[in-house]
Amino acid sequence: MNHQGTIRLETNTLLIRRFEESDSEAMFLNLYNNAEAMRYLPWDPHKNIEETCEHLIGYIAAYERKNFYAWAIVPKPLNEPIGFIDTVIDNTINAVKVDYGIGKPWWHNGYTSSALALVISFLFDMVGVNRIYATHDPRNPNSGKVMEKCGMIYEGTLRQTRYRKGEYSDRAMYAILAEDFNRQKTRR
């Protein structure tokens, strides 16, 4: 892989960029303090802005590494972050796992699928990955719809692979390979 680090990506209506410490209040208010928006994410809702700030400082510190990718999702008209998209790299198989979350007021507006499409394109075209995959809790089918909209293919459901808040949950797995992406690109 030819790692680039977290670089700024954008469309006409959306910017995805590195987090800044000054994003703490917006991220706390727009996503991290909302129990419903955080329901299927791996963390509990944040109790205060300081907790969000600490979380973002972790992202910011990791930006020094070229193989670290974590973006703030920022609608241009709003000009503040409403969510995140980040990755976990598996160099042994040239693959990347993508995770994302967005605040409830912005659900069903295309922001998540636009951000995911930008990241998929970047990871295939610029980084040179072979496989991009993502999972979601089957009780949150809209997340799977985002993945499908971006060309990812459902591969199956991993049973009881997450334990959180005292319960096991399944994970629906979606993926797209470089060959799939390139084939889709030639059809456009």
Accessible surface in RSA format (square Angstrom, percent):
REM  Atomic radii and reference values for relative SASA: ProtOr
REM  Chains: A
REM  Algorithm: Lee & Richards
REM  Probe-radius: 1.40
REM  Slices: 20
REM RES _ NUM      All-atoms   Total-Side   Main-Chain    Non-polar    All polar
REM                ABS   REL    ABS   REL    ABS   REL    ABS   REL    ABS   REL
RES MET A   1    75.70  39.2   3.16   2.1  72.54 172.7   8.97   7.6  66.74  88.4
RES ASN A   2    96.87  66.8  91.45  88.4   5.42  13.1  29.93  72.0  66.94  64.7
RES HIS A   3    41.71  22.8  24.69  17.2  17.02  43.5  24.45  25.2  17.25  20.1
RES GLN A   4    43.92  24.6  35.26  25.8   8.66  20.6   3.30   7.0  40.62  30.8
RES GLY A   5     1.55   1.9   0.00   N/A   1.55   1.9   1.55   4.3   0.00   0.0
RES THR A   6     3.19   2.3   0.00   0.0   3.19   7.6   0.00   0.0   3.19   4.8
RES ILE A   7    65.92  37.5  61.65  45.9   4.28  10.3  65.92  47.5   0.00   0.0
RES ARG A   8   146.40  61.5 124.06  63.2  22.33  53.2  50.99  69.7  95.41  57.8
RES LEU A   9    25.71  14.3  22.36  16.0   3.35   8.4  25.71  18.1   0.00   0.0
RES GLU A  10    82.78  47.5  59.60  45.1  23.18  55.2  24.79  48.0  57.99  47.3
RES THR A  11    49.92  35.5  37.25  37.8  12.68  30.2  47.99  64.5   1.93   2.9
RES ASN A  12   145.17 100.1 121.45 117.4  23.72  57.1  28.53  68.7 116.64 112.7
RES THR A  13    81.35  57.9  80.33  81.4   1.02   2.4  61.57  82.7  19.78  29.9
RES LEU A  14     0.38   0.2   0.38   0.3   0.00   0.0   0.38   0.3   0.00   0.0
RES LEU A  15    15.49   8.6  15.49  11.1   0.00   0.0  15.49  10.9   0.00   0.0
RES ILE A  16     0.00   0.0   0.00   0.0   0.00   0.0   0.00   0.0   0.00   0.0
RES ARG A  17    36.96  15.5  36.93  18.8   0.03   0.1  15.38  21.0  21.58  13.1
RES ARG A  18   102.70  43.1  99.91  50.9   2.78   6.6  36.72  50.2  65.97  40.0
RES PHE A  19     4.90   2.5   0.04   0.0   4.86  12.6   0.04   0.0   4.86  13.9
RES GLU A  20    89.68  51.5  86.32  65.3   3.36   8.0  32.82  63.5  56.86  46.4
RES GLU A  21    98.13  56.3  89.83  68.0   8.30  19.8  26.32  50.9  71.81  58.6
RES SER A  22    94.78  80.1  58.21  77.7  36.57  84.2  58.18 123.9  36.60  51.3
RES ASP A  23     7.42   5.2   6.55   6.5   0.87   2.0   0.87   2.0   6.55   6.5
RES SER A  24     7.66   6.5   7.66  10.2   0.00   0.0   7.66  16.3   0.00   0.0
RES GLU A  25    99.50  57.1  98.02  74.2   1.48   3.5  22.77  44.1  76.73  62.6
RES ALA A  26    15.50  14.3  10.62  16.4   4.89  11.1  14.17  20.0   1.33   3.5
RES MET A  27     0.00   0.0   0.00   0.0   0.00   0.0   0.00   0.0   0.00   0.0
RES PHE A  28    25.16  12.6  25.16  15.6   0.00   0.0  25.16  15.3   0.00   0.0
RES LEU A  29   103.91  57.9  82.48  59.0  21.43  53.9  82.56  58.0  21.35  57.4
RES ASN A  30    16.60  11.4  12.79  12.4   3.81   9.2   1.83   4.4  14.77  14.3
RES LEU A  31     0.00   0.0   0.00   0.0   0.00   0.0   0.00   0.0   0.00   0.0
RES TYR A  32     0.00   0.0   0.00   0.0   0.00   0.0   0.00   0.0   0.00   0.0
RES ASN A  33    59.45  41.0  40.58  39.2  18.87  45.4   4.11   9.9  55.34  53.5
RES ASN A  34    51.55  35.6  46.85  45.3   4.70  11.3   8.65  20.8  42.91  41.5
RES ALA A  35    66.41  61.1  58.11  89.7   8.30  18.9  58.33  82.1   8.08  21.4
RES GLU A  36    91.14  52.3  79.39  60.1  11.75  28.0  36.12  69.9  55.02  44.9
RES ALA A  37    11.29  10.4   0.00   0.0  11.29  25.7   0.01   0.0  11.28  29.9
RES MET A  38     0.00   0.0   0.00   0.0   0.00   0.0   0.00   0.0   0.00   0.0
RES ARG A  39   125.95  52.9 119.22  60.8   6.73  16.0  29.79  40.7  96.16  58.3
RES TYR A  40    43.72  20.4  34.65  19.7   9.07  23.6  35.21  26.5   8.50  10.5
RES LEU A  41    19.24  10.7  19.24  13.8   0.00   0.0  19.24  13.5   0.00   0.0
RES PRO A  42    69.21  50.4  49.86  45.4  19.35  70.3  49.96  41.2  19.25 119.6
RES TRP A  43    74.53  29.9  69.65  33.7   4.88  11.5  54.97  29.3  19.55  31.7
RES ASP A  44    77.35  54.2  70.50  70.2   6.85  16.2  18.84  44.3  58.52  58.4
RES PRO A  45    30.84  22.5  26.93  24.5   3.91  14.2  26.93  22.2   3.91  24.3
RES HIS A  46    13.05   7.1   7.21   5.0   5.84  14.9   0.99   1.0  12.06  14.0
RES LYS A  47   167.98  81.9 136.51  83.8  31.47  74.9 109.72  98.8  58.25  62.1
RES ASN A  48    66.27  45.7  63.83  61.7   2.44   5.9  21.95  52.8  44.32  42.8
RES ILE A  49    62.78  35.7  61.13  45.5   1.65   4.0  61.13  44.0   1.65   4.5
RES GLU A  50   122.84  70.5 116.94  88.5   5.90  14.1  66.99 129.6  55.85  45.6
RES GLU A  51    66.32  38.1  60.02  45.4   6.30  15.0  32.21  62.3  34.11  27.8
RES THR A  52     0.00   0.0   0.00   0.0   0.00   0.0   0.00   0.0   0.00   0.0
RES CYS A  53    26.08  19.7  26.08  29.1   0.00   0.0   7.01  17.8  19.07  20.6
RES GLU A  54   133.51  76.6 125.42  94.9   8.09  19.3  40.78  78.9  92.72  75.7
RES HIS A  55    43.17  23.6  30.82  21.4  12.35  31.6  23.56  24.3  19.62  22.8
RES LEU A  56     0.00   0.0   0.00   0.0   0.00   0.0   0.00   0.0   0.00   0.0
RES ILE A  57    78.49  44.7  78.46  58.5   0.03   0.1  78.46  56.5   0.03   0.1
RES GLY A  58    43.30  53.4   0.00   N/A  43.30  53.4  35.71  98.0   7.59  17.0
RES TYR A  59    19.63   9.2  18.33  10.4   1.30   3.4  18.38  13.8   1.26   1.5
RES ILE A  60    57.62  32.8  51.97  38.7   5.65  13.6  51.97  37.4   5.65  15.3
RES ALA A  61    63.24  58.1  47.57  73.4  15.67  35.7  55.60  78.3   7.64  20.2
RES ALA A  62    13.13  12.1   9.09  14.0   4.04   9.2  12.87  18.1   0.26   0.7
RES TYR A  63    16.43   7.7   8.55   4.9   7.87  20.5   9.20   6.9   7.23   8.9
RES GLU A  64   158.65  91.1 122.49  92.7  36.16  86.1  51.35  99.3 107.30  87.6
RES ARG A  65   129.93  54.6 123.88  63.1   6.06  14.4  64.29  87.9  65.65  39.8
RES LYS A  66   136.09  66.4 130.05  79.8   6.05  14.4  85.51  77.0  50.59  53.9
RES ASN A  67    54.92  37.9  50.31  48.6   4.61  11.1   7.30  17.6  47.62  46.0
RES PHE A  68    27.89  14.0  26.37  16.3   1.52   3.9  27.68  16.8   0.20   0.6
RES TYR A  69     0.40   0.2   0.00   0.0   0.40   1.0   0.00   0.0   0.40   0.5
RES ALA A  70     0.29   0.3   0.29   0.4   0.00   0.0   0.29   0.4   0.00   0.0
RES TRP A  71     0.00   0.0   0.00   0.0   0.00   0.0   0.00   0.0   0.00   0.0
RES ALA A  72     0.00   0.0   0.00   0.0   0.00   0.0   0.00   0.0   0.00   0.0
RES ILE A  73     0.08   0.0   0.08   0.1   0.00   0.0   0.08   0.1   0.00   0.0
RES VAL A  74     1.67   1.1   1.67   1.5   0.00   0.0   1.67   1.5   0.00   0.0
RES PRO A  75     2.15   1.6   2.15   2.0   0.00   0.0   2.15   1.8   0.00   0.0
RES LYS A  76    77.34  37.7  60.43  37.1  16.91  40.3  45.40  40.9  31.94  34.0
RES PRO A  77   115.31  84.0  72.38  66.0  42.93 156.1  85.55  70.6  29.76 185.0
RES LEU A  78    72.86  40.6  54.30  38.8  18.56  46.7  58.27  40.9  14.59  39.3
RES ASN A  79   118.71  81.9 101.97  98.5  16.74  40.3  19.23  46.3  99.48  96.2
RES GLU A  80    61.04  35.0  60.31  45.6   0.73   1.7  10.47  20.3  50.57  41.3
RES PRO A  81     2.50   1.8   2.50   2.3   0.00   0.0   2.50   2.1   0.00   0.0
RES ILE A  82     0.00   0.0   0.00   0.0   0.00   0.0   0.00   0.0   0.00   0.0
RES GLY A  83     0.00   0.0   0.00   N/A   0.00   0.0   0.00   0.0   0.00   0.0
RES PHE A  84     1.81   0.9   1.81   1.1   0.00   0.0   1.81   1.1   0.00   0.0
RES ILE A  85     0.21   0.1   0.10   0.1   0.11   0.3   0.10   0.1   0.11   0.3
RES ASP A  86    20.27  14.2  20.27  20.2   0.00   0.0   3.78   8.9  16.49  16.4
RES THR A  87    14.95  10.6   0.58   0.6  14.37  34.2   0.00   0.0  14.95  22.6
RES VAL A  88    88.63  58.3  83.97  76.0   4.65  11.2  87.72  76.2   0.90   2.5
RES ILE A  89    36.50  20.8  11.23   8.4  25.28  60.9  11.23   8.1  25.28  68.6
RES ASP A  90    48.14  33.7  43.49  43.3   4.65  11.0  14.93  35.1  33.21  33.1
RES ASN A  91    94.71  65.3  71.67  69.3  23.05  55.5  31.36  75.5  63.35  61.2
RES THR A  92   126.99  90.3  89.53  90.8  37.46  89.3  88.35 118.7  38.64  58.4
RES ILE A  93   100.26  57.1  84.27  62.8  15.99  38.5  92.60  66.7   7.66  20.8
RES ASN A  94    46.74  32.2  46.25  44.7   0.49   1.2  20.43  49.2  26.32  25.4
RES ALA A  95     0.00   0.0   0.00   0.0   0.00   0.0   0.00   0.0   0.00   0.0
RES VAL A  96     0.06   0.0   0.00   0.0   0.06   0.2   0.06   0.1   0.00   0.0
RES LYS A  97    39.43  19.2  39.29  24.1   0.14   0.3  33.27  29.9   6.16   6.6
RES VAL A  98     0.79   0.5   0.00   0.0   0.79   1.9   0.00   0.0   0.79   2.1
RES ASP A  99    39.48  27.7  36.30  36.1   3.18   7.5  17.42  41.0  22.06  22.0
RES TYR A 100    26.26  12.3  14.69   8.4  11.57  30.1  14.69  11.0  11.57  14.3
RES GLY A 101     7.17   8.8   0.00   N/A   7.17   8.8   7.17  19.7   0.00   0.0
RES ILE A 102    15.68   8.9  11.80   8.8   3.88   9.4  11.80   8.5   3.88  10.5
RES GLY A 103     0.00   0.0   0.00   N/A   0.00   0.0   0.00   0.0   0.00   0.0
RES LYS A 104    86.15  42.0  79.97  49.1   6.18  14.7  42.17  38.0  43.99  46.9
RES PRO A 105    96.24  70.1  62.61  57.1  33.63 122.3  75.26  62.1  20.98 130.4
RES TRP A 106    46.83  18.8  45.13  21.8   1.70   4.0  27.98  14.9  18.85  30.6
RES TRP A 107    83.11  33.4  70.65  34.2  12.46  29.3  68.53  36.5  14.58  23.7
RES HIS A 108   146.51  80.1  97.96  68.1  48.55 124.2  75.19  77.5  71.32  83.0
RES ASN A 109    87.46  60.3  56.30  54.4  31.17  75.1  14.22  34.2  73.24  70.8
RES GLY A 110    28.19  34.8   0.00   N/A  28.19  34.8  20.68  56.7   7.51  16.8
RES TYR A 111    45.84  21.4  44.61  25.4   1.24   3.2  13.56  10.2  32.28  39.8
RES THR A 112    14.23  10.1  12.62  12.8   1.62   3.9   8.06  10.8   6.18   9.3
RES SER A 113     9.34   7.9   6.91   9.2   2.43   5.6   4.73  10.1   4.62   6.5
RES SER A 114    40.78  34.5  33.76  45.1   7.02  16.2   8.36  17.8  32.43  45.4
RES ALA A 115     0.02   0.0   0.02   0.0   0.00   0.0   0.02   0.0   0.00   0.0
RES LEU A 116     0.00   0.0   0.00   0.0   0.00   0.0   0.00   0.0   0.00   0.0
RES ALA A 117    47.12  43.3  40.64  62.7   6.47  14.7  42.98  60.5   4.14  11.0
RES LEU A 118    34.73  19.3  31.51  22.5   3.22   8.1  32.91  23.1   1.82   4.9
RES VAL A 119     0.00   0.0   0.00   0.0   0.00   0.0   0.00   0.0   0.00   0.0
RES ILE A 120     3.24   1.8   3.24   2.4   0.00   0.0   3.24   2.3   0.00   0.0
RES SER A 121    39.80  33.6  39.77  53.1   0.03   0.1  18.28  38.9  21.53  30.2
RES PHE A 122     6.93   3.5   2.06   1.3   4.87  12.7   6.30   3.8   0.63   1.8
RES LEU A 123     0.00   0.0   0.00   0.0   0.00   0.0   0.00   0.0   0.00   0.0
RES PHE A 124    17.75   8.9   4.21   2.6  13.54  35.2   4.27   2.6  13.49  38.6
RES ASP A 125    74.33  52.1  40.17  40.0  34.16  80.8  23.87  56.2  50.46  50.3
RES MET A 126    97.88  50.7  88.93  58.9   8.95  21.3  60.95  51.8  36.93  48.9
RES VAL A 127     0.88   0.6   0.00   0.0   0.88   2.1   0.20   0.2   0.68   1.8
RES GLY A 128    39.79  49.1   0.00   N/A  39.79  49.1  27.14  74.5  12.65  28.3
RES VAL A 129     4.64   3.1   0.00   0.0   4.64  11.2   0.00   0.0   4.64  12.6
RES ASN A 130    72.13  49.7  71.01  68.6   1.12   2.7  12.11  29.1  60.02  58.0
RES ARG A 131    50.24  21.1  50.24  25.6   0.00   0.0  16.62  22.7  33.62  20.4
RES ILE A 132     0.00   0.0   0.00   0.0   0.00   0.0   0.00   0.0   0.00   0.0
RES TYR A 133    41.08  19.2  41.08  23.4   0.00   0.0  14.78  11.1  26.30  32.4
RES ALA A 134     0.36   0.3   0.36   0.6   0.00   0.0   0.36   0.5   0.00   0.0
RES THR A 135    16.68  11.9   7.73   7.8   8.96  21.3   5.53   7.4  11.15  16.9
RES HIS A 136    11.81   6.5  10.17   7.1   1.64   4.2  10.89  11.2   0.93   1.1
RES ASP A 137     5.46   3.8   4.70   4.7   0.76   1.8   0.20   0.5   5.26   5.2
RES PRO A 138    55.71  40.6  38.65  35.2  17.06  62.0  40.49  33.4  15.22  94.6
RES ARG A 139   116.75  49.0  91.77  46.8  24.98  59.5  66.25  90.5  50.50  30.6
RES ASN A 140    42.21  29.1  40.46  39.1   1.75   4.2   1.86   4.5  40.35  39.0
RES PRO A 141    76.28  55.6  72.45  66.0   3.82  13.9  73.85  61.0   2.43  15.1
RES ASN A 142    62.84  43.3  61.73  59.7   1.10   2.7  18.14  43.7  44.69  43.2
RES SER A 143    15.25  12.9  10.93  14.6   4.31   9.9   7.73  16.5   7.51  10.5
RES GLY A 144     1.65   2.0   0.00   N/A   1.65   2.0   1.65   4.5   0.00   0.0
RES LYS A 145   127.12  62.0 121.44  74.5   5.68  13.5  76.26  68.6  50.86  54.2
RES VAL A 146    27.86  18.3  26.34  23.8   1.52   3.7  27.67  24.0   0.19   0.5
RES MET A 147     1.28   0.7   1.28   0.8   0.00   0.0   1.28   1.1   0.00   0.0
RES GLU A 148    95.13  54.6  80.44  60.9  14.69  35.0  26.62  51.5  68.51  55.9
RES LYS A 149   152.32  74.3 114.45  70.2  37.86  90.2  88.54  79.7  63.77  67.9
RES CYS A 150    18.17  13.7   2.06   2.3  16.11  37.9   8.45  21.4   9.72  10.5
RES GLY A 151    16.96  20.9   0.00   N/A  16.96  20.9  14.72  40.4   2.24   5.0
RES MET A 152     6.00   3.1   0.00   0.0   6.00  14.3   0.00   0.0   6.00   7.9
RES ILE A 153    97.91  55.7  95.01  70.8   2.90   7.0  97.91  70.5   0.00   0.0
RES TYR A 154   108.08  50.5  90.55  51.5  17.53  45.6  72.68  54.6  35.40  43.6
RES GLU A 155    91.69  52.6  51.13  38.7  40.57  96.6  31.02  60.0  60.68  49.5
RES GLY A 156    21.79  26.9   0.00   N/A  21.79  26.9  21.79  59.8   0.00   0.0
RES THR A 157    55.93  39.8  30.86  31.3  25.07  59.7  21.60  29.0  34.33  51.9
RES LEU A 158    76.45  42.6  73.12  52.3   3.33   8.4  76.45  53.7   0.00   0.0
RES ARG A 159   199.61  83.8 179.71  91.6  19.90  47.4  54.71  74.8 144.90  87.8
RES GLN A 160   117.57  65.7 101.04  73.8  16.53  39.3  17.68  37.6  99.88  75.8
RES THR A 161    78.11  55.6  39.90  40.5  38.21  91.1  47.95  64.4  30.16  45.6
RES ARG A 162    55.03  23.1  49.73  25.4   5.30  12.6  20.57  28.1  34.46  20.9
RES TYR A 163   136.84  63.9 108.40  61.7  28.44  74.0  76.57  57.5  60.27  74.3
RES ARG A 164    36.43  15.3  30.23  15.4   6.19  14.7  27.67  37.8   8.76   5.3
RES LYS A 165   120.63  58.8  74.18  45.5  46.45 110.6  73.13  65.8  47.50  50.6
RES GLY A 166    59.33  73.2   0.00   N/A  59.33  73.2  24.64  67.6  34.69  77.7
RES GLU A 167    82.53  47.4  77.99  59.0   4.54  10.8  29.02  56.1  53.51  43.7
RES TYR A 168   134.87  63.0 114.59  65.2  20.29  52.8  69.66  52.3  65.21  80.4
RES SER A 169    13.47  11.4   7.91  10.6   5.56  12.8   9.38  20.0   4.09   5.7
RES ASP A 170    47.70  33.4  44.22  44.0   3.47   8.2   3.88   9.1  43.81  43.7
RES ARG A 171    19.88   8.3  19.88  10.1   0.00   0.0   8.84  12.1  11.04   6.7
RES ALA A 172     4.88   4.5   4.88   7.5   0.00   0.0   4.88   6.9   0.00   0.0
RES MET A 173    31.25  16.2  31.25  20.7   0.00   0.0  31.25  26.6   0.00   0.0
RES TYR A 174    17.79   8.3  17.79  10.1   0.00   0.0   0.00   0.0  17.79  21.9
RES ALA A 175     3.08   2.8   0.92   1.4   2.16   4.9   1.04   1.5   2.04   5.4
RES ILE A 176     0.65   0.4   0.11   0.1   0.54   1.3   0.65   0.5   0.00   0.0
RES LEU A 177    56.38  31.4  56.38  40.3   0.00   0.0  56.38  39.6   0.00   0.0
RES ALA A 178    22.21  20.4  22.12  34.1   0.09   0.2  22.21  31.3   0.00   0.0
RES GLU A 179   109.44  62.8  99.80  75.5   9.64  23.0  32.10  62.1  77.34  63.1
RES ASP A 180    18.14  12.7  17.37  17.3   0.77   1.8   3.48   8.2  14.66  14.6
RES PHE A 181     8.20   4.1   8.20   5.1   0.00   0.0   8.20   5.0   0.00   0.0
RES ASN A 182    71.76  49.5  71.24  68.8   0.52   1.2  25.33  61.0  46.42  44.9
RES ARG A 183   113.76  47.8 107.78  54.9   5.97  14.2  46.55  63.6  67.21  40.7
RES GLN A 184    46.85  26.2  44.36  32.4   2.49   5.9  21.98  46.8  24.87  18.9
RES LYS A 185    82.34  40.2  71.03  43.6  11.31  26.9  46.94  42.3  35.40  37.7
RES THR A 186   115.93  82.5  81.58  82.7  34.35  81.9  77.92 104.7  38.01  57.5
RES ARG A 187   174.92  73.4 137.13  69.9  37.79  90.0  64.34  87.9 110.58  67.0
RES ARG A 188   190.03  79.8 124.09  63.3  65.94 157.0  99.41 135.9  90.62  54.9
END  Absolute sums over single chains surface
CHAIN  1 A     9648.0       7805.8       1842.1       5002.0       4646.0
END  Absolute sums over all chains
TOTAL          9648.0       7805.8       1842.1       5002.0       4646.0
